[in-house]
């Protein structure tokens, strides 16, 4: 803001009338200092008063801080909170934050309400921290905030605070119904203190790894082994995707046949999580996993690619290069690149050069990085005639 105003009010415009806004952003500290006297009665200038609280000139800084202390009340605090929190990250910016903190701690609870629903994530984090420390929200209100806010920091803080004073069934149920893993995992963990392991069993197949881990912890604390449950679910045609990956997370290599049997399941999510479960069990069979690279579901192809990366050299190079063809689905091309990249330097370069002019930005960027890595290596690495020829082609594409 300062730079923009200074650009508008350069030396060639010194003869023109200066506005209070431009004066508050002037390069001369004496001008900024005088302008602060005019700002007191103009709420539209208050954000610049906040900026001047971190001014590099001490007289300006001191006067701005005195003025902010005068104008900051419960009403202006709500309006100025976003700017104060931004300035707080500057050198000497913490003073304004201290004033905001003090005013809001003394303000009626309802004054915090607009900040709790602010579109500014930093403002919501600040407001919820304040509400938790001051105890101005009930456990039920905190639990609802944990389930409804889209920021992970707010979710975690509110979920923890909702359970801090003791676990109530209503609070736990609200958390268990949350869309985000932070809330659900807190609710599942609370079931241990409520003595309700049977409710935790319902979350053993949750879509979130964090929630599944918490559910396993709770049932184990009550003497229940989750492994037989996972085995039973994976043998059922109605298996959930979370059960397939859950078996991989806590099972044994002897459980692999159950997961191999799910690779032809009609649900793409089950197929993808079954592959992920096999990877967790460190069970790989290139012959059986290779057909999944042609699966119609991108998620299955992605998981199969991850599982095959350690064995990428066992896949034919020419076959993988053909899968980079522009007519193929994007996820198949990305999969082929990742597997070719794992083959090593020369194969990576063979794959990269044709992609330097590719319309897909991501593939084109990866290819460019691969070529530059070779160019910036030890010159001895460039002695291969094939590598030299590929780099000549790459230069021709780049021209």
C-alpha positions, 0 to 999 in steps of 0.5 A: 500500500505504501509503495502504491501511494508513493508511486502516485505521489512522486516528486512530479506531483508534489505541487498537487494537493496531498490526500490524508491517505497518501500522506499516511503512506508518504516516504517522509516520516514527518508527513506521516506523523502529521497525517496521523492527527487527521486520521482520528475522525476518519474510520476509512483511514484506521487500517493505515493507522494499524500499519503505522503502528509498525512504522520504522520511524519511532515518533510515527510508530509511537503516535500511531500506537497511541491513536490506535489505543484511543480508537480501538473498541469492541466495534472497531476491533472486529473491523480492524482484526484482519489488518492487525493480524497481518501487521502482527507478522511484521517487525514491531507489529506485535503491539497492535495485536496486544491491543486487539487481544486486550480489547476482545478479552473484555468485550461481550461474548457476542462481539466475537461472533463475527470473527468466528465466522470470518472468511479470513482464516487467520482471524478465525484461528485468533478468535477461536483461540481467544474463545477457548482461553476465555471459556466463552463457548460451551463444549457443544458449541466447540464441537460444532465448530470443530465439525463445521470449520474448514481449517484444520487448526480450528478443527483440532483446537475446538475438538480438543477444547470440547473434550477438555472438561470431561466427555459428554455423550452429546459432544462425542456424537457431534464430533463423530458426525463431523465431515473432517478427520480431526473432529471424527478422530477426537470423537472416536478417541472420546469413546474410550473414556465413555466406555463404548468400544462397540461404537468405535468398531463402526469407524474401523473402516473410516475413509481417514487413516487417522480415524481408523487408527484411533478406532483400533486404539479404542477397541484394543484398549477394551480387549478387542482385536480389530484384525478378525473384524477386518478379515471378516469384512474383506471376505464380504462382497459388501466390503468398504474401501476403508476395511481393505486398507485397514487390513493392510494397516494392521494385518500380516503378509498371510492376509494378502490373499484376501486383498488380492481377491478384491482387485476385481471388486466392482467398486473402484474405491475397494480396488484402489484401497486393496492395492494400497493395503498390499503395498502396506503389507509389502506384497508385490507381484508385478504380473498381477498388478500390471493389468491395473495400470489399465483400470478405468478408475484413476485412483486404482491406476495411481495406487498400482503405480505406487505399488509398482515403483520399486519394481519399475525396471521389471516393466518393459521400457517400450511398453511404458513409452507407448503409454505416454501417447497424447491420446491416452487418458492423462492419469495413464500418461502420468503413471507411465512417466513416473514408472519411466522416471524410476527406470534411471537416467537414460530411460528418463531422458528418452521419455522426457525429450518427446514431452518437452513440447507436450500440451500437458503443463505438468508433464512438460514441466517434469520433462524439462526438469529431467533434461536440465538435470542431465545438462547440469551433471558432470560432463563425463555423463554426457559422453554417451552418443545416445545422450548427446543425440537426445540433448540435441533433440531437446535443444531443437524442441526448445528453440 
